[in-house]
Amino acid sequence: TEWDEIAVAPFAYRPAFPEILGAFHRLTGLHIEAVYRVAAFLSSAGLVVVLGLIARRFVEDTPRMMLIALIGASGFWQIKYAAHFDTMIDIHAMFLVALGWYLILLGHALAAGMLGVVGLAGKEWLGITAAVSAYVLMFGKGAKRRRKPVQAILIAVAAALVALGLRHFINVVGTVQAFDPVNDPGWWDRLRHSTLSTNRLWNILFSVASIWVPVLVLVTRPQVITAVRYLATERLAGAFALHFGLVLVLTVLGGTNLGVFTSYAAPLLVTFLGIMAANGTTARELALILLISVVFNRLLMGVPDHTVDLDAFLDHVPPYHVRVNDVTWWRLAELVGWLTVGWIGAAGLRRWADIRPTVPATREAVEYSGGRDGSAADL
């Protein structure tokens, strides 16, 4: 068939989004490019809304909630990337991963797990949602209830069946995946050499640091202690660490667009910022961080056309795979510069407002709206 002649990994294993959008195109008669463009816009808006709902779990005032949500979505590889490449499906997957994390915070880990299992047909990164949900069902609050471990096992088995089933039943003519154990016999050697590549490891670290600029600017030792205490008290520390760890692992295994991969940690970034905001971070500080993030990620600048000058595009917002050049070092200097500006600015705003972040002795001292009685939803 025509499909068998063009199907290549890993894209062939992500049929859900193209099939849904294709069906909408056939049903409405809208041009397929318009359908993808509208879908990218809706998922971008949905991502901001869900990040705002995550922030609302910790802060009740709308200005700080909105600022935190916008900060969480202000990386180049999120909404800006989706606007430039509206046929890419990552923005849809990012929205679903964020929604899954929000469901976990609400105490609906089973629903999040089901979302992750179904979402695997759209993007393999929904495996993060499935794995974290299974972990929470097994070890989170309420895990001693008999049905919770059973649900965790069912989610894990279902996720494995979907992931393996897609790769078993969908035939491909080749692979463009950087490391493909299913279709590429030489994947291990490539992965080993790539993992040992200093340039790639550096770019991964740079990409992670770029995403977490807002926290790096605002965080203080008391706030770190507060965040750890909150996550531990709510039995979310393991889920937080697992989500972040899987983002790192899949970034190493995922290929070239490192900024896209590390952006899947946005729900964690918003969670951390929400805890910080509940313990003293002001709207002025958040506004400063949003401004820095917008400028650093060049959200107001045009994006070079990759079909005309690929090098110019890759230099626009590095890092990319093993590519390290003079622009990379300039971007590092820019990162350090903006961090310095942020530290000085945030310190000045704290001094001006006479704010001294403190470490609450109990979780009741952490102000968040997830439970007005001072406790989060039972997981």
C-alpha positions as a Markdown table, in Angstrom:
| # | Residue | x | y | z |
|---|---|---|---|---|
| 1 | Thr | 0.0 | 0.0 | 0.0 |
| 2 | Glu | 1.0 | 3.6 | -0.3 |
| 3 | Trp | 1.4 | 3.8 | 3.5 |
| 4 | Asp | 3.8 | 0.9 | 3.5 |
| 5 | Glu | 6.0 | 2.7 | 1.0 |
| 6 | Ile | 6.4 | 5.8 | 3.1 |
| 7 | Ala | 6.1 | 4.6 | 6.7 |
| 8 | Val | 9.3 | 5.2 | 8.6 |
| 9 | Ala | 10.1 | 5.0 | 12.3 |
| 10 | Pro | 9.5 | 6.7 | 14.7 |
| 11 | Phe | 6.8 | 8.7 | 13.0 |
| 12 | Ala | 4.8 | 5.6 | 11.9 |
| 13 | Tyr | 4.5 | 4.6 | 15.5 |
| 14 | Arg | 2.6 | 7.9 | 16.3 |
| 15 | Pro | -0.6 | 7.4 | 14.3 |
| 16 | Ala | -3.1 | 9.0 | 16.6 |
| 17 | Phe | -2.7 | 12.7 | 16.0 |
| 18 | Pro | -2.3 | 12.5 | 12.2 |
| 19 | Glu | -5.3 | 10.2 | 12.0 |
| 20 | Ile | -7.5 | 12.4 | 14.1 |
| 21 | Leu | -6.5 | 15.6 | 12.3 |
| 22 | Gly | -6.8 | 13.8 | 8.9 |
| 23 | Ala | -10.3 | 12.7 | 9.8 |
| 24 | Phe | -11.2 | 16.2 | 10.8 |
| 25 | His | -9.9 | 17.4 | 7.5 |
| 26 | Arg | -12.0 | 15.0 | 5.5 |
| 27 | Leu | -15.1 | 15.7 | 7.6 |
| 28 | Thr | -14.9 | 19.5 | 7.4 |
| 29 | Gly | -13.2 | 20.0 | 4.0 |
| 30 | Leu | -10.7 | 22.4 | 5.6 |
| 31 | His | -7.2 | 22.5 | 4.1 |
| 32 | Ile | -5.0 | 20.0 | 6.0 |
| 33 | Glu | -2.4 | 22.8 | 6.8 |
| 34 | Ala | -5.2 | 24.9 | 8.3 |
| 35 | Val | -6.3 | 21.9 | 10.4 |
| 36 | Tyr | -2.8 | 21.4 | 11.8 |
| 37 | Arg | -2.4 | 25.1 | 12.4 |
| 38 | Val | -5.7 | 25.3 | 14.4 |
| 39 | Ala | -4.8 | 22.1 | 16.3 |
| 40 | Ala | -1.4 | 23.6 | 17.2 |
| 41 | Phe | -3.1 | 26.7 | 18.4 |
| 42 | Leu | -5.6 | 24.8 | 20.5 |
| 43 | Ser | -2.9 | 22.6 | 22.1 |
| 44 | Ser | -0.8 | 25.7 | 22.8 |
| 45 | Ala | -3.7 | 27.4 | 24.5 |
| 46 | Gly | -4.5 | 24.1 | 26.3 |
| 47 | Leu | -1.0 | 23.8 | 27.6 |
| 48 | Val | -1.1 | 27.3 | 29.1 |
| 49 | Val | -4.5 | 26.6 | 30.7 |
| 50 | Val | -3.3 | 23.3 | 32.3 |
| 51 | Leu | -0.1 | 24.9 | 33.5 |
| 52 | Gly | -2.3 | 27.6 | 35.1 |
| 53 | Leu | -4.4 | 25.0 | 36.8 |
| 54 | Ile | -1.3 | 23.4 | 38.2 |
| 55 | Ala | -0.2 | 26.8 | 39.5 |
| 56 | Arg | -3.7 | 27.3 | 41.0 |
| 57 | Arg | -3.0 | 24.3 | 43.2 |
| 58 | Phe | -0.5 | 26.4 | 45.1 |
| 59 | Val | -1.5 | 30.1 | 44.7 |
| 60 | Glu | -5.0 | 31.5 | 44.7 |
| 61 | Asp | -4.4 | 34.9 | 43.3 |
| 62 | Thr | -4.9 | 35.1 | 39.5 |
| 63 | Pro | -1.9 | 37.4 | 38.6 |
| 64 | Arg | 0.7 | 35.0 | 40.0 |
| 65 | Met | -1.1 | 32.0 | 38.6 |
| 66 | Met | -1.1 | 33.5 | 35.1 |
| 67 | Leu | 2.5 | 34.6 | 35.4 |
| 68 | Ile | 3.6 | 31.1 | 36.5 |
| 69 | Ala | 1.7 | 29.5 | 33.6 |
| 70 | Leu | 3.2 | 31.8 | 31.1 |
| 71 | Ile | 6.7 | 31.2 | 32.5 |
| 72 | Gly | 6.1 | 27.5 | 32.2 |
| 73 | Ala | 5.2 | 27.8 | 28.5 |
| 74 | Ser | 7.8 | 30.4 | 27.6 |
| 75 | Gly | 10.5 | 28.1 | 26.3 |
| 76 | Phe | 11.2 | 28.4 | 22.6 |
| 77 | Trp | 10.5 | 24.7 | 22.0 |
| 78 | Gln | 7.0 | 25.0 | 23.2 |
| 79 | Ile | 4.5 | 27.5 | 21.8 |
| 80 | Lys | 7.0 | 29.4 | 19.7 |
| 81 | Tyr | 8.2 | 26.2 | 18.1 |
| 82 | Ala | 4.6 | 25.0 | 17.5 |
| 83 | Ala | 3.7 | 28.3 | 15.8 |
| 84 | His | 6.7 | 27.9 | 13.5 |
| 85 | Phe | 6.3 | 24.1 | 12.8 |
| 86 | Asp | 2.6 | 23.6 | 13.2 |
| 87 | Thr | 2.7 | 20.1 | 11.7 |
| 88 | Met | 4.9 | 18.9 | 14.6 |
| 89 | Ile | 2.9 | 16.9 | 17.2 |
| 90 | Asp | 5.1 | 17.7 | 20.2 |
| 91 | Ile | 2.8 | 20.5 | 21.4 |
| 92 | His | -0.1 | 18.1 | 21.6 |
| 93 | Ala | 2.0 | 15.6 | 23.6 |
| 94 | Met | 3.2 | 18.3 | 25.9 |
| 95 | Phe | -0.4 | 19.4 | 26.6 |
| 96 | Leu | -1.3 | 15.8 | 27.4 |
| 97 | Val | 1.7 | 15.2 | 29.7 |
| 98 | Ala | 0.9 | 18.4 | 31.5 |
| 99 | Leu | -2.7 | 17.3 | 31.8 |
| 100 | Gly | -1.6 | 14.0 | 33.2 |
| 101 | Trp | 0.5 | 15.7 | 35.9 |
| 102 | Tyr | -2.4 | 17.9 | 36.8 |
| 103 | Leu | -4.7 | 14.8 | 37.2 |
| 104 | Ile | -2.1 | 13.3 | 39.5 |
| 105 | Leu | -2.0 | 16.4 | 41.6 |
| 106 | Leu | -5.8 | 16.2 | 41.8 |
| 107 | Gly | -5.6 | 12.6 | 43.1 |
| 108 | His | -6.8 | 11.0 | 39.8 |
| 109 | Ala | -3.7 | 8.9 | 39.1 |
| 110 | Leu | -5.8 | 6.2 | 37.5 |
| 111 | Ala | -7.3 | 8.6 | 35.0 |
| 112 | Ala | -3.8 | 10.0 | 34.3 |
| 113 | Gly | -2.5 | 6.5 | 33.7 |
| 114 | Met | -5.3 | 5.8 | 31.2 |
| 115 | Leu | -4.5 | 9.0 | 29.5 |
| 116 | Gly | -0.8 | 8.0 | 29.3 |
| 117 | Val | -1.7 | 4.6 | 27.9 |
| 118 | Val | -4.0 | 6.0 | 25.2 |
| 119 | Gly | -1.6 | 8.8 | 24.5 |
| 120 | Leu | 1.2 | 6.4 | 23.6 |
| 121 | Ala | -0.5 | 6.0 | 20.2 |
| 122 | Gly | 0.3 | 9.7 | 19.7 |
| 123 | Lys | 3.7 | 10.1 | 21.1 |
| 124 | Glu | 6.0 | 7.8 | 23.1 |
| 125 | Trp | 6.6 | 10.5 | 25.6 |
| 126 | Leu | 3.2 | 9.8 | 27.1 |
| 127 | Gly | 4.9 | 6.8 | 28.6 |
| 128 | Ile | 6.1 | 9.3 | 31.2 |
| 129 | Thr | 2.6 | 9.9 | 32.3 |
| 130 | Ala | 1.8 | 6.2 | 32.4 |
| 131 | Ala | 4.9 | 5.4 | 34.4 |
| 132 | Val | 4.4 | 8.2 | 36.9 |
| 133 | Ser | 0.8 | 7.3 | 37.3 |
| 134 | Ala | 1.6 | 3.6 | 38.0 |
| 135 | Tyr | 4.2 | 4.7 | 40.5 |
| 136 | Val | 1.7 | 7.0 | 42.4 |
| 137 | Leu | -0.9 | 4.2 | 42.4 |
| 138 | Met | 1.7 | 1.8 | 43.8 |
| 139 | Phe | 3.5 | 4.0 | 46.3 |
| 140 | Gly | 1.5 | 7.3 | 46.7 |
| 141 | Lys | -1.2 | 8.2 | 49.2 |
| 142 | Gly | -3.8 | 5.5 | 49.5 |
| 143 | Ala | -1.4 | 2.9 | 47.9 |
| 144 | Lys | -2.2 | 0.4 | 50.7 |
| 145 | Arg | -5.7 | 0.1 | 49.4 |
| 146 | Arg | -5.9 | -3.3 | 47.7 |
| 147 | Arg | -7.1 | -2.0 | 44.3 |
| 148 | Lys | -4.4 | 0.7 | 43.9 |
| 149 | Pro | -1.4 | -1.7 | 43.3 |
| 150 | Val | -3.7 | -3.8 | 40.9 |
| 151 | Gln | -4.5 | -0.6 | 39.0 |
| 152 | Ala | -0.8 | 0.3 | 38.9 |
| 153 | Ile | 0.1 | -3.1 | 37.4 |
| 154 | Leu | -2.7 | -2.9 | 34.8 |
| 155 | Ile | -1.5 | 0.6 | 33.7 |
| 156 | Ala | 2.1 | -0.7 | 33.4 |
| 157 | Val | 1.0 | -3.8 | 31.4 |
| 158 | Ala | -1.3 | -1.8 | 29.2 |
| 159 | Ala | 1.3 | 0.8 | 28.4 |
| 160 | Ala | 3.8 | -1.9 | 27.5 |
| 161 | Leu | 1.3 | -3.7 | 25.3 |
| 162 | Val | 0.5 | -0.5 | 23.4 |
| 163 | Ala | 4.1 | 0.5 | 22.9 |
| 164 | Leu | 5.2 | -2.9 | 21.8 |
| 165 | Gly | 2.0 | -3.5 | 19.8 |
| 166 | Leu | 2.5 | -0.4 | 17.7 |
| 167 | Arg | 6.0 | -1.5 | 16.9 |
| 168 | His | 4.9 | -5.1 | 16.1 |
| 169 | Phe | 1.9 | -4.5 | 13.9 |
| 170 | Ile | 3.0 | -1.3 | 12.1 |
| 171 | Asn | 5.5 | -2.1 | 9.3 |
| 172 | Val | 8.1 | 0.5 | 8.4 |
| 173 | Val | 10.4 | 0.7 | 5.4 |
| 174 | Gly | 13.2 | 2.3 | 7.4 |
| 175 | Thr | 14.1 | 4.5 | 10.4 |
| 176 | Val | 15.2 | 8.0 | 11.0 |
| 177 | Gln | 15.2 | 7.6 | 14.7 |
| 178 | Ala | 18.6 | 8.3 | 16.2 |
| 179 | Phe | 18.6 | 5.2 | 18.4 |
| 180 | Asp | 16.2 | 2.5 | 17.2 |
| 181 | Pro | 16.6 | -0.9 | 18.9 |
| 182 | Val | 13.6 | -2.3 | 16.8 |
| 183 | Asn | 14.7 | -1.4 | 13.3 |
| 184 | Asp | 18.4 | -0.6 | 13.5 |
| 185 | Pro | 20.9 | -3.3 | 14.4 |
| 186 | Gly | 23.6 | -0.7 | 15.0 |
| 187 | Trp | 21.6 | 1.4 | 17.5 |
| 188 | Trp | 23.7 | 0.3 | 20.5 |
| 189 | Asp | 27.0 | 1.4 | 19.1 |
| 190 | Arg | 25.4 | 4.7 | 18.0 |
| 191 | Leu | 23.9 | 5.3 | 21.5 |
| 192 | Arg | 27.2 | 4.4 | 23.2 |
| 193 | His | 29.2 | 6.8 | 21.1 |
| 194 | Ser | 26.6 | 9.5 | 21.4 |
| 195 | Thr | 26.4 | 9.1 | 25.2 |
| 196 | Leu | 30.1 | 9.4 | 25.4 |
| 197 | Ser | 30.1 | 12.5 | 23.3 |
| 198 | Thr | 31.2 | 15.5 | 25.3 |
| 199 | Asn | 29.3 | 17.8 | 23.0 |
| 200 | Arg | 26.0 | 16.0 | 23.4 |
| 201 | Leu | 26.3 | 15.7 | 27.1 |
| 202 | Trp | 27.1 | 19.4 | 27.3 |
| 203 | Asn | 24.2 | 20.3 | 25.1 |
| 204 | Ile | 21.8 | 18.2 | 27.3 |
| 205 | Leu | 23.0 | 20.0 | 30.4 |
| 206 | Phe | 22.7 | 23.3 | 28.7 |
| 207 | Ser | 19.2 | 22.5 | 27.5 |
| 208 | Val | 18.1 | 21.5 | 31.0 |
| 209 | Ala | 19.6 | 24.6 | 32.5 |
| 210 | Ser | 17.8 | 26.8 | 29.9 |
| 211 | Ile | 14.4 | 25.3 | 30.8 |
| 212 | Trp | 15.0 | 25.8 | 34.5 |
| 213 | Val | 16.2 | 29.4 | 34.3 |
| 214 | Pro | 13.1 | 30.7 | 36.2 |
| 215 | Val | 13.8 | 28.4 | 39.2 |
| 216 | Leu | 17.6 | 29.0 | 39.0 |
| 217 | Val | 17.0 | 32.8 | 39.3 |
| 218 | Leu | 14.5 | 32.7 | 42.2 |
| 219 | Val | 15.4 | 29.7 | 44.2 |
| 220 | Thr | 16.8 | 30.0 | 47.7 |
| 221 | Arg | 17.9 | 27.3 | 50.1 |
| 222 | Pro | 14.8 | 27.7 | 52.4 |
| 223 | Gln | 12.6 | 27.4 | 49.3 |
| 224 | Val | 14.4 | 24.2 | 48.2 |
| 225 | Ile | 13.8 | 22.8 | 51.7 |
| 226 | Thr | 10.2 | 23.9 | 51.6 |
| 227 | Ala | 9.6 | 22.3 | 48.2 |
| 228 | Val | 11.2 | 19.0 | 49.2 |
| 229 | Arg | 9.2 | 18.9 | 52.4 |
| 230 | Tyr | 6.0 | 19.6 | 50.6 |
| 231 | Leu | 6.7 | 16.9 | 48.0 |
| 232 | Ala | 7.7 | 14.4 | 50.6 |
| 233 | Thr | 4.7 | 15.1 | 52.8 |
| 234 | Glu | 2.3 | 14.7 | 49.9 |
| 235 | Arg | 4.1 | 11.5 | 48.8 |
| 236 | Leu | 4.9 | 13.2 | 45.5 |
| 237 | Ala | 8.7 | 13.3 | 45.8 |
| 238 | Gly | 9.1 | 10.0 | 44.0 |
| 239 | Ala | 6.7 | 11.0 | 41.3 |
| 240 | Phe | 8.5 | 14.3 | 40.7 |
| 241 | Ala | 11.9 | 12.6 | 40.6 |
| 242 | Leu | 10.6 | 9.8 | 38.3 |
| 243 | His | 9.1 | 12.3 | 35.9 |
| 244 | Phe | 12.3 | 14.4 | 35.8 |
| 245 | Gly | 14.5 | 11.3 | 35.5 |
| 246 | Leu | 12.4 | 9.9 | 32.6 |
| 247 | Val | 12.7 | 13.2 | 30.8 |
| 248 | Leu | 16.5 | 13.0 | 31.1 |
| 249 | Val | 16.6 | 9.4 | 30.0 |
| 250 | Leu | 14.4 | 10.0 | 27.0 |
| 251 | Thr | 16.4 | 13.1 | 26.1 |
| 252 | Val | 19.5 | 10.9 | 26.0 |
| 253 | Leu | 17.7 | 8.3 | 23.9 |
| 254 | Gly | 15.5 | 10.7 | 21.9 |
| 255 | Gly | 17.7 | 12.0 | 19.2 |
| 256 | Thr | 18.6 | 15.6 | 18.2 |
| 257 | Asn | 15.9 | 18.1 | 19.3 |
| 258 | Leu | 17.2 | 18.3 | 22.9 |
| 259 | Gly | 15.2 | 21.5 | 23.7 |
| 260 | Val | 11.9 | 19.8 | 22.7 |
| 261 | Phe | 12.7 | 16.8 | 24.9 |
| 262 | Thr | 13.6 | 18.8 | 28.1 |
| 263 | Ser | 10.5 | 20.9 | 27.7 |
| 264 | Tyr | 8.4 | 17.9 | 28.8 |
| 265 | Ala | 9.5 | 18.9 | 32.3 |
| 266 | Ala | 7.4 | 22.1 | 32.2 |
| 267 | Pro | 4.7 | 20.7 | 34.6 |
| 268 | Leu | 7.5 | 20.1 | 37.2 |
| 269 | Leu | 8.8 | 23.6 | 36.6 |
| 270 | Val | 5.4 | 25.1 | 37.3 |
| 271 | Thr | 4.9 | 22.9 | 40.4 |
| 272 | Phe | 8.2 | 24.1 | 41.8 |
| 273 | Leu | 7.4 | 27.8 | 41.0 |
| 274 | Gly | 4.0 | 27.3 | 42.6 |
| 275 | Ile | 5.5 | 26.1 | 45.8 |
| 276 | Met | 7.9 | 29.0 | 45.8 |
| 277 | Ala | 5.1 | 31.4 | 45.1 |
| 278 | Ala | 3.1 | 30.0 | 48.0 |
| 279 | Asn | 6.1 | 30.8 | 50.3 |
| 280 | Gly | 6.9 | 34.4 | 49.3 |
| 281 | Thr | 7.7 | 34.8 | 45.6 |
| 282 | Thr | 5.9 | 37.9 | 44.5 |
| 283 | Ala | 4.1 | 38.8 | 41.3 |
| 284 | Arg | 6.9 | 41.4 | 40.6 |
| 285 | Glu | 9.6 | 38.7 | 40.8 |
| 286 | Leu | 7.6 | 36.4 | 38.5 |
| 287 | Ala | 7.1 | 39.2 | 36.0 |
| 288 | Leu | 10.8 | 39.8 | 36.0 |
| 289 | Ile | 11.5 | 36.1 | 35.3 |
| 290 | Leu | 8.9 | 36.0 | 32.6 |
| 291 | Leu | 10.5 | 39.0 | 30.9 |
| 292 | Ile | 13.9 | 37.3 | 31.1 |
| 293 | Ser | 12.6 | 34.1 | 29.8 |
| 294 | Val | 10.9 | 35.8 | 26.8 |
| 295 | Val | 14.1 | 37.7 | 25.9 |
| 296 | Phe | 16.4 | 34.7 | 26.5 |
| 297 | Asn | 14.2 | 32.4 | 24.4 |
| 298 | Arg | 13.9 | 35.1 | 21.7 |
| 299 | Leu | 10.1 | 34.7 | 21.6 |
| 300 | Leu | 9.6 | 38.1 | 20.0 |
| 301 | Met | 12.2 | 37.5 | 17.2 |
| 302 | Gly | 11.6 | 36.0 | 13.9 |
| 303 | Val | 12.7 | 32.4 | 13.3 |
| 304 | Pro | 15.1 | 31.8 | 10.4 |
| 305 | Asp | 13.6 | 29.6 | 7.6 |
| 306 | His | 15.3 | 26.2 | 8.0 |
| 307 | Thr | 14.6 | 25.3 | 4.4 |
| 308 | Val | 16.7 | 28.3 | 3.3 |
| 309 | Asp | 19.5 | 28.3 | 5.9 |
| 310 | Leu | 19.5 | 25.4 | 8.3 |
| 311 | Asp | 22.6 | 26.6 | 10.1 |
| 312 | Ala | 20.9 | 29.9 | 10.9 |
| 313 | Phe | 17.9 | 28.1 | 12.3 |
| 314 | Leu | 20.0 | 25.8 | 14.5 |
| 315 | Asp | 22.0 | 28.8 | 15.7 |
| 316 | His | 18.8 | 30.7 | 16.6 |
| 317 | Val | 18.2 | 28.7 | 19.8 |
| 318 | Pro | 20.8 | 26.0 | 20.5 |
| 319 | Pro | 21.5 | 23.4 | 21.7 |
| 320 | Tyr | 21.0 | 20.8 | 19.0 |
| 321 | His | 22.4 | 17.2 | 19.2 |
| 322 | Val | 26.2 | 17.3 | 19.1 |
| 323 | Arg | 26.4 | 20.8 | 17.5 |
| 324 | Val | 28.7 | 23.1 | 19.5 |
| 325 | Asn | 30.1 | 26.2 | 17.9 |
| 326 | Asp | 30.8 | 29.9 | 18.8 |
| 327 | Val | 27.1 | 30.6 | 19.0 |
| 328 | Thr | 26.8 | 27.9 | 21.7 |
| 329 | Trp | 29.3 | 29.7 | 23.9 |
| 330 | Trp | 27.6 | 33.1 | 23.2 |
| 331 | Arg | 24.3 | 31.6 | 24.4 |
| 332 | Leu | 26.0 | 30.2 | 27.5 |
| 333 | Ala | 27.4 | 33.7 | 28.2 |
| 334 | Glu | 23.9 | 35.1 | 27.6 |
| 335 | Leu | 22.4 | 32.5 | 30.0 |
| 336 | Val | 24.9 | 33.4 | 32.7 |
| 337 | Gly | 24.3 | 37.1 | 32.1 |
| 338 | Trp | 20.5 | 36.8 | 32.4 |
| 339 | Leu | 20.8 | 34.7 | 35.5 |
| 340 | Thr | 23.0 | 37.4 | 37.0 |
| 341 | Val | 20.4 | 40.1 | 36.1 |
| 342 | Gly | 17.7 | 37.9 | 37.5 |
| 343 | Trp | 19.5 | 37.3 | 40.8 |
| 344 | Ile | 20.3 | 41.0 | 41.3 |
| 345 | Gly | 16.8 | 42.0 | 40.3 |
| 346 | Ala | 15.0 | 39.4 | 42.4 |
| 347 | Ala | 17.2 | 40.3 | 45.4 |
| 348 | Gly | 16.4 | 44.0 | 44.9 |
| 349 | Leu | 12.6 | 43.3 | 44.7 |
| 350 | Arg | 12.8 | 41.1 | 47.9 |
| 351 | Arg | 14.6 | 43.9 | 49.7 |
| 352 | Trp | 12.2 | 46.5 | 48.4 |
| 353 | Ala | 9.3 | 44.4 | 49.6 |
| 354 | Asp | 11.1 | 43.3 | 52.7 |
| 355 | Ile | 10.4 | 39.7 | 52.0 |
| 356 | Arg | 12.3 | 37.0 | 53.8 |
| 357 | Pro | 11.4 | 33.5 | 52.6 |
| 358 | Thr | 10.9 | 31.1 | 55.5 |
| 359 | Val | 10.7 | 27.4 | 56.0 |
| 360 | Pro | 7.3 | 26.4 | 57.2 |
| 361 | Ala | 7.4 | 23.9 | 60.0 |
| 362 | Thr | 4.5 | 22.0 | 58.8 |
| 363 | Arg | 2.7 | 21.4 | 55.5 |
| 364 | Glu | -0.2 | 23.6 | 56.8 |
| 365 | Ala | 2.1 | 26.5 | 56.5 |
| 366 | Val | 2.4 | 25.9 | 52.7 |
| 367 | Glu | -0.4 | 28.0 | 51.2 |
| 368 | Tyr | -2.0 | 26.4 | 48.2 |
| 369 | Ser | -5.5 | 26.0 | 47.1 |
| 370 | Gly | -5.4 | 22.3 | 46.4 |
| 371 | Gly | -7.0 | 21.6 | 49.7 |
| 372 | Arg | -8.3 | 24.5 | 51.8 |
| 373 | Asp | -7.8 | 22.4 | 54.9 |
| 374 | Gly | -4.1 | 22.5 | 54.3 |
| 375 | Ser | -3.8 | 19.1 | 52.7 |
| 376 | Ala | -3.6 | 18.0 | 49.0 |
| 377 | Ala | -6.0 | 15.8 | 47.4 |
| 378 | Asp | -5.7 | 12.2 | 48.5 |
| 379 | Leu | -3.7 | 10.2 | 46.0 |
